[in-house]
Amino acid sequence: MFFDRKRVHVDNRHAADILQRFILSLMDSLDYRYGRDLIILCVGTDRSTGDSLGPITGTLLEKNDVFPARIIGNVHEPVHASNLEENIEMIYSNYADPFIIAIDAGLGKQSSVGYIDVKKGPLKPGTGVNKKLPEVGDMHITGLVNVGGYMEYLVLQSTRLSIVFKMAEIISTALYMSIDRIRNNIRAEIAALD
């Protein structure tokens, strides 16, 4: 059984393995099946350190073979407030029955900074900076990069790149391992048919 939210701290030395288990468990509970287009939507901008988690994660993922997943959003072509709606429309126009995992940075309480959350349901981007943007995703992963509640834009600008990069490495590793597991399961199913 998967609860609405699971989380792991970036300083846990097994964070990527734990996160992979959370991701696969939630995908299973949401009935992801091969044949649905798997989209990893990395939301954020390279113009703000704190909001660069999504684009950095997308860039790291693209360095590996992530088939059957498709990565949308990286540091060269970020998905941000100005083009999010356009990218969501593109996904639903070009992919059949997409299963979307959305990734974004978030702000939270001091006690939550450094945690990576895996949650069921759509990402609500922009809530940390009081923006109303379209929700997206079957599930989402949020890295809590700094404290929210006051001068959010300044807080995102002054967030340390080290925590953002560490989170991006953990998330991209966990997603790569999850995709690799999915790929191996597909191969095993095909081999069983032969």
DOTI-400064 format. One line per 10 residues: their letters; for each residue x, y, z of C-alpha. Coordinates in steps of 0.2 Angstrom, whole numbers, plus 2048, in hexadecimal, padded with zeros to 3 digits. Layout:
<rs>
A) X Y Z | ...
</rs>
This chain:
<rs>
MFFDRKRVHV) 800 800 800 | 806 811 7FC | 802 820 806 | 7FF 832 7FF | 811 837 802 | 822 82E 805 | 832 838 809 | 845 835 80B | 852 841 810 | 861 845 804
DNRHAADILQ) 86D 841 812 | 867 82F 813 | 875 825 80B | 867 819 804 | 85C 827 7FD | 85D 822 7EB | 858 810 7EF | 84A 815 7FB | 843 822 7EE | 844 815 7E1
RFILSLMDSL) 839 809 7EB | 82D 818 7EF | 82C 81C 7DC | 828 80A 7D6 | 81C 807 7E4 | 812 816 7E0 | 813 812 7CD | 80C 801 7D1 | 7FE 807 7DC | 7F9 814 7CE
DYRYGRDLII) 7F9 805 7C2 | 807 80B 7B6 | 809 7FE 7A9 | 814 7FC 79A | 80C 804 78A | 808 814 793 | 814 822 78E | 81F 825 79D | 823 838 79E | 82F 83F 7AB
LCVGTDRSTG) 82A 852 7AB | 838 85C 7B4 | 831 86D 7B9 | 83C 87C 7BE | 848 889 7B7 | 85A 88A 7B5 | 859 89D 7BA | 856 899 7CD | 861 88E 7D7 | 853 888 7E2
DSLGPITGTL) 847 884 7D3 | 854 87B 7C9 | 851 86A 7D0 | 846 864 7C2 | 851 86A 7B4 | 861 863 7BC | 858 852 7BF | 852 852 7AC | 864 855 7A6 | 86B 848 7B1
LEKNDVFPAR) 85E 83B 7AB | 861 83F 799 | 873 839 79C | 86C 827 79E | 862 81C 793 | 851 81E 79B | 846 816 78D | 837 814 78E | 836 824 798 | 836 835 78F
IIGNVHEPVH) 83E 844 799 | 837 855 796 | 840 863 79E | 853 866 7A1 | 85F 874 7A4 | 85F 878 791 | 84C 877 78E | 844 87A 79F | 832 878 7A2 | 82D 887 7AD
ASNLEENIEM) 81E 892 7B1 | 81E 89A 79F | 81D 88A 795 | 816 87D 7A1 | 805 87E 79A | 80C 87C 788 | 816 86D 78E | 807 865 796 | 7FD 867 786 | 80C 860 77C
IYSNYADPFI) 80C 850 787 | 7FA 84D 785 | 7FA 850 772 | 809 845 76F | 809 837 77B | 7FB 829 77D | 7F5 828 78F | 804 82F 797 | 809 82B 7A8 | 812 83B 7AF
IAIDAGLGKQ) 81E 83C 7BD | 821 84E 7C0 | 830 855 7CA | 832 866 7D2 | 83B 86F 7E0 | 830 874 7EF | 832 87F 7FE | 82C 879 810 | 82F 87A 822 | 841 87A 829
SSVGYIDVKK) 83E 869 82F | 83A 863 81D | 848 86A 814 | 853 85D 80C | 845 850 80A | 83F 849 7F9 | 82D 845 7F9 | 824 839 7ED | 811 83C 7EC | 802 836 7E3
GPLKPGTGVN) 7F9 841 7D8 | 7FD 851 7CE | 80B 85D 7D2 | 805 86F 7D6 | 813 879 7D0 | 816 88B 7D5 | 80D 889 7E6 | 81D 88D 7F0 | 81E 89E 7E7 | 80B 8A1 7E7
KKLPEVGDMH) 809 89E 7D4 | 7F9 896 7CD | 800 889 7C0 | 7F8 87A 7B8 | 7F9 86A 7C2 | 802 85B 7B9 | 806 849 7BD | 800 838 7C2 | 80D 83A 7D0 | 81B 846 7D5
ITGLVNVGGY) 82B 848 7DD | 82F 857 7E7 | 840 85C 7EE | 83E 868 7FD | 84D 874 7FA | 84A 882 806 | 83E 88A 812 | 82E 892 80C | 822 89F 813 | 82C 8AF 810
MEYLVLQSTR) 834 8B7 801 | 833 8A7 7F7 | 83B 8AD 7E7 | 84A 8B4 7F1 | 84B 8A3 7FB | 84B 899 7EA | 859 8A5 7E4 | 864 8A2 7F3 | 861 88F 7F5 | 872 886 7F5
LSIVFKMAEI) 875 87D 7E4 | 87D 86E 7EE | 86D 869 7F5 | 864 86B 7E5 | 871 861 7DB | 872 853 7E9 | 85F 851 7E8 | 85F 851 7D5 | 86C 843 7D5 | 862 839 7E1
ISTALYMSID) 852 83B 7D8 | 85A 838 7C7 | 862 828 7CD | 852 822 7D5 | 848 825 7C5 | 856 81D 7BB | 856 80D 7C6 | 842 80D 7C5 | 842 80E 7B2 | 850 801 7B1
RIRNNIRAEI) 845 7F5 7BC | 836 7F9 7B1 | 840 7F5 7A2 | 846 7E4 7A9 | 834 7E0 7AE | 82F 7E3 79C | 83D 7D8 795 | 838 7CA 7A1 | 826 7CB 79B | 82C 7CA 789
AALD) 837 7BC 78D | 829 7B2 796 | 81F 7B4 786 | 82C 7AC 77B
</rs>
